[in-house]
Amino acid sequence: MTGVHHGYGERTLLTDVSFTLRAGSCLVVRGGNGTGKSTLLRLAAGRESPRAGTVTLDGRPSDEDDPRQRARVAVVLEDDAHHPDLSVREHLLLVALAHGRGESAEEVVDGVVADHGLTGQADLTPDHLSSGQRRAFALAAAFVRPHRLLILDEPESGLDGRARHRLADRLNSARAGGVAVLLATHDDRLAGAVADTGLRFAPDGRLLPDPPGDGVR
Ligand SMILES: Nc1ncnc2c1ncn2[C@@H]1O[C@H](COP(=O)(O)OP(=O)(O)OP(=O)(O)O)[C@@H](O)[C@H]1O
């Protein structure tokens, strides 16, 4: 992201924001409610275009409608959609198949379901999940896709302590495999456990360096 300015109406949220995220690294973005974290992630994901500046992924403009990008980037934002009439397992299988997992799809889904503590909920439809289980389900839908970059907006919300530890472990294994992670969170422990660099929103919309700390590893 280079020299990005963005806002809505009269309000400026991002002022001259630049950063680079490399393979295998995790950048955490923090700031109070309404400062612009989700907005920044939507721009990174190519769901929205900035008023000024550029957002590129592997040298190409970030664009969520670009199939090449969707084959490499998995995004969990706050407004995740799901099929109300498919079970957790059926939904994940559909996502895995749509993203080219082919014959390995069932195995990938079974592994991700177990990793996300959803084994007992695999045959339920989303309406029958608790809010924390729905969050785990949204994260699972990202993990069944091929991904070189994960963009996660407050992935910890609704998760209990055990599930947060599992999430930190999964993100660290992903990083070890070369996956880049862009994370917005209010959880300093999660930030410290998974991120190697951090940025924090200043009141003028600039992003200032904010080391993630030690967290719980
Ligand atoms: N599409 C939009 N049109 C107009 N205003 C918007 C739009 N999206 C977000 N905003 C406003 O921009 C501001 C920043 O929103 P954003 O969701 O990025 O904040 P956030 O830092 O993620 O907050 P939180 O920690 O509460 O999730 C808010 O005041 C919000 O109302």
The ligand as a Tripos MOL2 file, in Angstrom:
@<TRIPOS>MOLECULE
LIG
   31    33     1     0     0
SMALL
NO_CHARGES

@<TRIPOS>ATOM
      1 N1        -19.1730    2.5510    3.3820 N.pl3     1 LIG1
      2 C1        -19.1210    3.5100    4.3100 C.ar      1 LIG1
      3 N2        -19.7200    4.6990    4.1100 N.ar      1 LIG1
      4 C2        -19.6560    5.7050    5.0320 C.ar      1 LIG1
      5 N3        -18.9850    5.5980    6.2110 N.ar      1 LIG1
      6 C3        -18.3710    4.4370    6.4520 C.ar      1 LIG1
      7 C4        -18.3900    3.3360    5.5260 C.ar      1 LIG1
      8 N4        -17.6700    2.3240    6.0590 N.ar      1 LIG1
      9 C5        -17.2140    2.7620    7.2600 C.ar      1 LIG1
     10 N5        -17.6330    4.0270    7.4880 N.ar      1 LIG1
     11 C6        -17.3000    4.8340    8.6700 C.3       1 LIG1
     12 O1        -15.8870    4.9190    8.7410 O.3       1 LIG1
     13 C7        -15.4620    4.8690   10.0990 C.3       1 LIG1
     14 C8        -14.4370    3.7610   10.2640 C.3       1 LIG1
     15 O2        -15.0820    2.5180   10.1450 O.3       1 LIG1
     16 P1        -14.2890    1.1510   10.2770 P.3       1 LIG1
     17 O3        -15.3170    0.0740   10.2190 O.co2     1 LIG1
     18 O4        -13.1870    1.1120    9.2900 O.co2     1 LIG1
     19 O5        -13.6770    1.2670   11.7580 O.3       1 LIG1
     20 P2        -12.9190    0.1970   12.6640 P.3       1 LIG1
     21 O6        -11.6260    0.8240   13.0890 O.co2     1 LIG1
     22 O7        -12.8270   -1.1100   11.9610 O.co2     1 LIG1
     23 O8        -13.8800    0.1050   13.9190 O.3       1 LIG1
     24 P3        -14.2150   -1.1030   14.9580 P.3       1 LIG1
     25 O9        -13.0110   -1.2670   15.8500 O.co2     1 LIG1
     26 O10       -15.3870   -0.5520   15.7000 O.co2     1 LIG1
     27 O11       -14.5500   -2.3250   14.1530 O.co2     1 LIG1
     28 C9        -16.7080    4.6880   10.9490 C.3       1 LIG1
     29 O12       -17.0740    5.9580   11.4660 O.3       1 LIG1
     30 C10       -17.7400    4.1890    9.9590 C.3       1 LIG1
     31 O13       -19.0220    4.6170   10.3150 O.3       1 LIG1
@<TRIPOS>BOND
     1     1     2 1
     2     2     3 ar
     3     2     7 ar
     4     3     4 ar
     5     4     5 ar
     6     5     6 ar
     7     6     7 ar
     8     6    10 ar
     9     7     8 ar
    10     8     9 ar
    11     9    10 ar
    12    10    11 1
    13    11    12 1
    14    11    30 1
    15    12    13 1
    16    13    14 1
    17    13    28 1
    18    14    15 1
    19    15    16 1
    20    16    17 2
    21    16    18 1
    22    16    19 1
    23    19    20 1
    24    20    21 2
    25    20    22 1
    26    20    23 1
    27    23    24 1
    28    24    25 2
    29    24    26 1
    30    24    27 1
    31    28    29 1
    32    28    30 1
    33    30    31 1
@<TRIPOS>SUBSTRUCTURE
     1 LIG1         1 GROUP 0 **** ****
